[in-house]
Amino acid sequence: MTIWAMQCEGMDYPLEFQATMFEALVKTLVYALATYASLGLLFALPFVWSGVQRLDSEAQGSGIGFRLLILPGVAAFWPMFLYRWRRGVVEPPIENNPHRLRNGA
C-alpha cells in the first residue's frame, strides 16, 4: 500500500477521494449551521420586537437593551420559542424539581 492510498474494508481508496468526501461533509455541515442561524435570526427579530411580551409578562415594557441582550439566545433556541409562541403559552413553565417540592413552592 502506498502513502497515497489507505486500506478500508479490503478496498483501496485514494487520499484525494477521502479528502474530497471529508470536504463535502464539512461543507454540508457548515451550510446546515448557516441555514439554522439564518432562520434563527429571521425568527428572532420579530419575536424579540413583539412576541416576547406575549410569552413573558416580566418582559412587558422592557427596553432596547434587554431586547438586544436576549436576541442571540432567541436566535439559538428559536425552535423552542416558535413552539411556545404558536401554542400561545403566556407564562414560562414552573419548575417541578425536588428543591421546589421540599420547600412547598
C-alpha positions as CSV (number, residue, x, y, z in Angstrom):
1,M,0.0,0.0,0.0
2,T,1.4,3.4,-1.0
3,I,1.2,6.6,1.0
4,W,-1.4,7.8,-1.5
5,A,-3.9,5.1,-0.6
6,M,-5.5,3.7,2.6
7,Q,-6.8,0.2,3.3
8,C,-10.5,0.3,4.2
9,E,-12.5,-3.0,4.3
10,G,-10.4,-4.6,1.6
11,M,-10.6,-1.7,-0.9
12,D,-8.0,0.9,-1.7
13,Y,-9.3,4.5,-1.5
14,P,-7.0,7.2,-2.7
15,L,-6.4,10.0,-0.2
16,E,-7.7,12.6,-2.8
17,F,-11.1,10.8,-2.7
18,Q,-11.2,10.8,1.1
19,A,-10.2,14.4,1.2
20,T,-13.0,15.3,-1.2
21,M,-15.6,13.4,0.8
22,F,-14.4,15.0,4.0
23,E,-14.6,18.4,2.4
24,A,-18.1,17.7,1.1
25,L,-19.2,16.6,4.6
26,V,-17.7,19.7,6.2
27,K,-19.3,22.0,3.6
28,T,-22.7,20.3,4.2
29,L,-22.3,20.8,8.0
30,V,-21.4,24.5,7.5
31,Y,-24.3,25.1,5.2
32,A,-26.7,23.5,7.6
33,L,-25.5,25.6,10.5
34,A,-25.6,28.7,8.4
35,T,-29.2,27.9,7.4
36,Y,-30.2,27.2,11.1
37,A,-28.6,30.5,12.2
38,S,-30.2,32.5,9.4
39,L,-33.6,31.0,10.2
40,G,-33.0,31.8,13.9
41,L,-32.2,35.4,13.1
42,L,-35.2,35.8,10.9
43,F,-37.4,34.4,13.7
44,A,-35.6,36.3,16.5
45,L,-36.1,39.8,15.1
46,P,-40.0,39.9,15.1
47,F,-40.1,37.7,18.2
48,V,-37.9,40.0,20.3
49,W,-39.8,43.0,19.0
50,S,-43.3,41.8,19.8
51,G,-43.6,38.1,20.7
52,V,-41.6,38.1,23.9
53,Q,-44.1,40.4,25.5
54,R,-46.9,37.9,24.9
55,L,-44.9,35.0,26.3
56,D,-43.5,36.6,29.4
57,S,-45.2,39.2,31.4
58,E,-41.9,40.3,33.0
59,A,-40.7,41.3,29.6
60,Q,-43.5,43.8,29.0
61,G,-42.2,47.4,28.9
62,S,-38.6,46.3,28.6
63,G,-36.2,48.5,26.8
64,I,-33.9,48.0,23.8
65,G,-31.0,46.8,26.0
66,F,-33.0,43.8,27.2
67,R,-34.1,43.0,23.7
68,L,-30.6,43.2,22.3
69,L,-29.4,41.0,25.2
70,I,-31.9,38.2,24.5
71,L,-31.6,38.3,20.7
72,P,-28.6,35.8,20.4
73,G,-30.3,33.4,22.8
74,V,-33.6,33.6,20.9
75,A,-31.8,33.1,17.6
76,A,-30.0,30.0,19.0
77,F,-33.1,28.4,20.6
78,W,-35.7,29.6,18.0
79,P,-37.5,26.2,17.6
80,M,-38.4,26.2,21.3
81,F,-39.6,29.8,21.2
82,L,-41.5,29.2,18.0
83,Y,-43.3,26.2,19.5
84,R,-44.3,28.2,22.6
85,W,-45.3,31.2,20.6
86,R,-47.6,29.1,18.3
87,R,-49.1,27.3,21.2
88,G,-49.9,30.6,22.9
89,V,-48.2,29.8,26.2
90,V,-48.4,33.0,28.2
91,E,-46.0,32.3,31.1
92,P,-42.8,30.4,31.4
93,P,-43.3,26.9,32.8
94,I,-43.0,26.4,36.6
95,E,-40.2,24.1,37.5
96,N,-41.2,20.9,39.3
97,N,-38.0,19.8,41.0
98,P,-37.2,18.2,44.4
99,H,-35.9,21.6,45.8
100,R,-39.2,23.3,45.0
101,L,-41.3,20.4,46.2
102,R,-39.4,20.3,49.5
103,N,-39.9,24.0,50.2
104,G,-43.5,23.9,49.2
105,A,-43.2,26.4,46.4
